[in-house]
Amino acid sequence: MTTIRTFIAIDLPPDVKAALADVAATLGERVPRGAVRWVRPEQMHLTLRFLGDTPADRLPTLADALDTLAAGHTPLLCA
């Protein structure tokens, strides 16, 4: 059985990712090398729920359930 490390997340706008990258660069100068695993700005997101290793064959069901749940709510908009 193939599993995929999954999570539910919100993608961030480019300006937020850029601001977070600036903060990470500043912090990176203050912590020992290797103490933190920094991610590239294009991979930054806001994790709502970590699901862990999920069987790949369950992903379509999971996606359908999340689509149904999201359909009942208005989109989040960044101001």
MODELLER restraints for C-alpha pairs under 7 A, 6 or more apart:
rsr = mdl.restraints
at = mdl.atoms
rsr.add(forms.Gaussian(group=physical.xy_distance, feature=features.Distance(at['CA:1:A'], at['CA:55:A']), mean=6.73, stdev=0.5))
rsr.add(forms.Gaussian(group=physical.xy_distance, feature=features.Distance(at['CA:2:A'], at['CA:55:A']), mean=5.86, stdev=0.5))
rsr.add(forms.Gaussian(group=physical.xy_distance, feature=features.Distance(at['CA:2:A'], at['CA:56:A']), mean=5.73, stdev=0.5))
rsr.add(forms.Gaussian(group=physical.xy_distance, feature=features.Distance(at['CA:3:A'], at['CA:53:A']), mean=5.47, stdev=0.5))
rsr.add(forms.Gaussian(group=physical.xy_distance, feature=features.Distance(at['CA:3:A'], at['CA:54:A']), mean=5.02, stdev=0.5))
rsr.add(forms.Gaussian(group=physical.xy_distance, feature=features.Distance(at['CA:3:A'], at['CA:55:A']), mean=4.25, stdev=0.5))
rsr.add(forms.Gaussian(group=physical.xy_distance, feature=features.Distance(at['CA:3:A'], at['CA:56:A']), mean=5.19, stdev=0.5))
rsr.add(forms.Gaussian(group=physical.xy_distance, feature=features.Distance(at['CA:4:A'], at['CA:53:A']), mean=5.20, stdev=0.5))
rsr.add(forms.Gaussian(group=physical.xy_distance, feature=features.Distance(at['CA:4:A'], at['CA:54:A']), mean=5.21, stdev=0.5))
rsr.add(forms.Gaussian(group=physical.xy_distance, feature=features.Distance(at['CA:4:A'], at['CA:55:A']), mean=6.36, stdev=0.5))
rsr.add(forms.Gaussian(group=physical.xy_distance, feature=features.Distance(at['CA:4:A'], at['CA:56:A']), mean=6.03, stdev=0.5))
rsr.add(forms.Gaussian(group=physical.xy_distance, feature=features.Distance(at['CA:5:A'], at['CA:52:A']), mean=5.06, stdev=0.5))
rsr.add(forms.Gaussian(group=physical.xy_distance, feature=features.Distance(at['CA:5:A'], at['CA:53:A']), mean=4.34, stdev=0.5))
rsr.add(forms.Gaussian(group=physical.xy_distance, feature=features.Distance(at['CA:5:A'], at['CA:54:A']), mean=6.13, stdev=0.5))
rsr.add(forms.Gaussian(group=physical.xy_distance, feature=features.Distance(at['CA:6:A'], at['CA:50:A']), mean=6.54, stdev=0.5))
rsr.add(forms.Gaussian(group=physical.xy_distance, feature=features.Distance(at['CA:6:A'], at['CA:51:A']), mean=5.34, stdev=0.5))
rsr.add(forms.Gaussian(group=physical.xy_distance, feature=features.Distance(at['CA:6:A'], at['CA:52:A']), mean=5.41, stdev=0.5))
rsr.add(forms.Gaussian(group=physical.xy_distance, feature=features.Distance(at['CA:6:A'], at['CA:53:A']), mean=6.29, stdev=0.5))
rsr.add(forms.Gaussian(group=physical.xy_distance, feature=features.Distance(at['CA:6:A'], at['CA:54:A']), mean=6.39, stdev=0.5))
rsr.add(forms.Gaussian(group=physical.xy_distance, feature=features.Distance(at['CA:7:A'], at['CA:47:A']), mean=6.80, stdev=0.5))
rsr.add(forms.Gaussian(group=physical.xy_distance, feature=features.Distance(at['CA:7:A'], at['CA:49:A']), mean=5.65, stdev=0.5))
rsr.add(forms.Gaussian(group=physical.xy_distance, feature=features.Distance(at['CA:7:A'], at['CA:50:A']), mean=4.27, stdev=0.5))
rsr.add(forms.Gaussian(group=physical.xy_distance, feature=features.Distance(at['CA:7:A'], at['CA:51:A']), mean=4.97, stdev=0.5))
rsr.add(forms.Gaussian(group=physical.xy_distance, feature=features.Distance(at['CA:7:A'], at['CA:52:A']), mean=6.84, stdev=0.5))
rsr.add(forms.Gaussian(group=physical.xy_distance, feature=features.Distance(at['CA:8:A'], at['CA:47:A']), mean=5.99, stdev=0.5))
rsr.add(forms.Gaussian(group=physical.xy_distance, feature=features.Distance(at['CA:8:A'], at['CA:48:A']), mean=5.51, stdev=0.5))
rsr.add(forms.Gaussian(group=physical.xy_distance, feature=features.Distance(at['CA:8:A'], at['CA:49:A']), mean=5.16, stdev=0.5))
rsr.add(forms.Gaussian(group=physical.xy_distance, feature=features.Distance(at['CA:8:A'], at['CA:50:A']), mean=6.38, stdev=0.5))
rsr.add(forms.Gaussian(group=physical.xy_distance, feature=features.Distance(at['CA:9:A'], at['CA:45:A']), mean=6.35, stdev=0.5))
rsr.add(forms.Gaussian(group=physical.xy_distance, feature=features.Distance(at['CA:9:A'], at['CA:46:A']), mean=5.35, stdev=0.5))
rsr.add(forms.Gaussian(group=physical.xy_distance, feature=features.Distance(at['CA:9:A'], at['CA:47:A']), mean=4.23, stdev=0.5))
rsr.add(forms.Gaussian(group=physical.xy_distance, feature=features.Distance(at['CA:9:A'], at['CA:48:A']), mean=5.20, stdev=0.5))
rsr.add(forms.Gaussian(group=physical.xy_distance, feature=features.Distance(at['CA:10:A'], at['CA:45:A']), mean=5.78, stdev=0.5))
rsr.add(forms.Gaussian(group=physical.xy_distance, feature=features.Distance(at['CA:10:A'], at['CA:46:A']), mean=5.11, stdev=0.5))
rsr.add(forms.Gaussian(group=physical.xy_distance, feature=features.Distance(at['CA:10:A'], at['CA:47:A']), mean=6.50, stdev=0.5))
rsr.add(forms.Gaussian(group=physical.xy_distance, feature=features.Distance(at['CA:11:A'], at['CA:45:A']), mean=4.91, stdev=0.5))
rsr.add(forms.Gaussian(group=physical.xy_distance, feature=features.Distance(at['CA:11:A'], at['CA:46:A']), mean=6.57, stdev=0.5))
rsr.add(forms.Gaussian(group=physical.xy_distance, feature=features.Distance(at['CA:12:A'], at['CA:45:A']), mean=5.52, stdev=0.5))
rsr.add(forms.Gaussian(group=physical.xy_distance, feature=features.Distance(at['CA:17:A'], at['CA:41:A']), mean=5.40, stdev=0.5))
rsr.add(forms.Gaussian(group=physical.xy_distance, feature=features.Distance(at['CA:17:A'], at['CA:44:A']), mean=6.38, stdev=0.5))
rsr.add(forms.Gaussian(group=physical.xy_distance, feature=features.Distance(at['CA:18:A'], at['CA:41:A']), mean=6.62, stdev=0.5))
rsr.add(forms.Gaussian(group=physical.xy_distance, feature=features.Distance(at['CA:21:A'], at['CA:41:A']), mean=5.80, stdev=0.5))
